[in-house]
Amino acid sequence: MTVSNATHVTLRNVGFNLSGNFTCEVTADAPSFYTGVATNVLTVVEGRPTRKSPRAEKQQTDVVPSPPSSRPMVYGDSKPAAVAR
């Protein structure tokens, strides 16, 4: 959770089935012991699609042409599916 901070939490390697209502409860220490509760919807999204380069020396910023085919390439299990044409 290296990108989490005092106001944001980043969860990694979770599935789409984790999406839904989440409640966060925070309690202050003595002397007030104030408790704050908030509920919101969490939507799990897939990170940026990646494609392995056919050659190891290719850089991440290089454009790798897709092989000729009649079908578009679909990346991962994103909802809706990301399609490269």
C-alpha positions, 0 to 999 in steps of 0.5 A: 500500500505504498500509494496510500496516505492519510486520506486515501487507501489503494488496494491491489490485486483484488477481483471485480467481485470486491466491488460494492458498498464499503463502510469506513469507521475512524475513531479518534483517540482520547480525550474525545473518542469521536467516531466518524463513519462513511459509506460509499460505493467501491468500483474495482477497475483494471489497471492500464492494459499492457502488451508484451513486446516481441523483442526485449529491447522494445521500450514501454513507449514504443508502438508495437503493431498488432498482428493482422487479424479479423478480430480486435484484441481484447485486454484482460477482464475489464468491464466493459472490455477494452478493445484495441483495433 
